[in-house]
Amino acid sequence: THWFFRGHITMAQTESEMELMLCEDAEAAVSKPYPPTDPSIDLDQRQRSMDETSHATRHEKNAKLSRFIMMPIIPILWCILLLATMDREMITSTYAMPLLGICSASLANAVPVGGGIVFVPILALFGVQLKLGAAFAVATMTFGNGVFGFLSWMEKDPASIAWRVVPYAVVPAWVGAALGTFHPFLSPEQCRRLFAAFCIAVAAIVGKGIYQRQGVNDGKAKPFSIMNEREEINTVGGETQRKVMASCFSFVAGLVLVSHIGIGNAMTTFLVCTFVWSLPAKSAVVTGILVGGWTSIMPFGIHLLIFRDVPIALWVMGLPGVYLGARIAPLVHERLGITNVLIAFIVFLLGTAILMLTI
């Protein structure tokens, strides 16, 4: 009995000591100061997380809407346009236009020059006047770059569009293109020389871009650029000076290039984005491509509604090719390599310049 009670007394003492130790630890934990926390850091992290979630949700909605418009809305609208404007004879006489549209859209989605640089010389080979070729170019670029290209980039990467540049690239070009379209001041011969000079200038710019790629030849390589990664672009003046310079360049491009040869503001915007706005290569390329299409809206409307000289049959039959070209261009570039595509484009540009100077 003595040992029994002695064991219980020892266990009770042990349990009391453990409870006392636990209480002391709890009091020490409560009394121990925690490291100070900055509530603004937590708020910033939560706000950043909410912004990222909102951006992802908005991007997904834009992508779904773009895919829905590209398929099936646009094909249905084209079928309605085909039935309303074309007959069997017109369709059979323009059956090759979709192929030409695919080629032009593939190039237009690689370099910001616009599909008109392919359409105008090819149509000139078939005896189409340069003025009608320019009207066809702006009609095609309005949808190829301004609609199909825009929807494609809204689906893939809407952040690549430099929206702050767009007003100063499009609106002045509209004014210049309207003046030049209503009051052209270049003769057909001068327009051909201007087109040849533009082709040579673009060939030089693209050649410099290929050189800066340093032999990289795969579809997933860095975007087309005319600046070396090691080069630094000096910022031009302040914000107001940039806006004025961008507006002046766009106005001149619309007045001289877009109104007479149907192209020009896409490459002008790309150069302005690179050297004036100091944008990255991808943003400069995407913005130039889209601005080239949006700039064409003004001269296209003038040619379609006032002059009524847009070759409707060629335009309607060329749209499916432009649509498909915009969709399959990334696959073509990945298989062939963007460098090979651009080298072929330079050869085409130089041949076009020779053609324009000899016809």
C-alpha positions, 0 to 999 in steps of 0.5 A: 500500500505504501508503494502504491500511494507513493507512485500515485503521489509521484505521478501527480507531482510530475503532472503538476510540474508539466502543467506549470511548464506549459503555462510558463511557455504559453506566457512566454510566447504571449509576452514575446514580441513578434517582428513588426509587420508593414500593413502596406506590404500586405495590401500591395501584394493583395492588390497586385494579385487582384490586378493579375487575376483581373488582367487574366480574366479580361484577357481570357474574355477578349480571347474568347470574343476574338475567336468567336468573331474569327470563326464563324462570324467573319466567314459567314459575313464573307459568304454573304458578301460573295453572294451579293457581289459576285457571279460565276464569271467573276469568280472563275476569273479571279480564282488565283486571288486567295493564293496571293492573299495568303502570300501577302498576309504571311509577309504582312504578319512578319514585317510591318509593311502591309500586304499592298507591297505584294498586291500592287506589283503583282497586279501591275504585271497583269495590267492593273493601273497603279491607282487601282492597285493602291485602291485594292491595297488599302481595301485589303489592308483595312481587313487584313491588318486592321481586322484579322490582325487585330483580332489575332493579336487580341487573342494572343497577346493584347499587351503588345499593342501600344495604345498610347501611340495609336492616336498619334499614328492613325488620326494624322495619317487619316488627314494626310491620306484624305488630302492626298487621295482627293488632291494627288500631286504625283504622276503615275511615273513618279508613283512607280519611282516612289514605290521602287524607292520604298521597296529598296528602303524596306529591303535595307531595313529588313536586311539590317534586322536579319543581320541583328538576329545573328543567324537565329533562324527559328520561329520562336526566336526574338521578334524582328528588330532593326536594333541590336540588343546591346544598342541603347535607343536615346529617348527623343525629348519629352512626351509632348515632343514625341507626340508632335514628331509622331503626328508629323511623320504619320501625316507625311506618310498618309499624304505621300505614301498611303494616298499614292501607293497604298502602303507606308504608314505601317513601316513609318509607325514601326520606325517611329515606335522604335526611335521616337517612342523607344518601344520594344521590338515586339510592341513596335512590330505589332503596333505598326502592323495594326496601324497600317490597317487602321490607317487604310480605313480613310482612303478605302472609304473614299475609294469605295464610296466616292470614287467607286474604283475599288476592284470589288471582284479582286477584293472579295476573292482576295479576302479569304486568302488574307484571312487564312494567311493571317491564321497560318502565318505563325505555322509557316514562320515556325516551319520555314524559319522567319529568317528564310521568309525575310530573305525571300521577302528581300529578294521580292522587294528588289525584284519589285523595285526593278519592275517598277523602274522598267515598266 
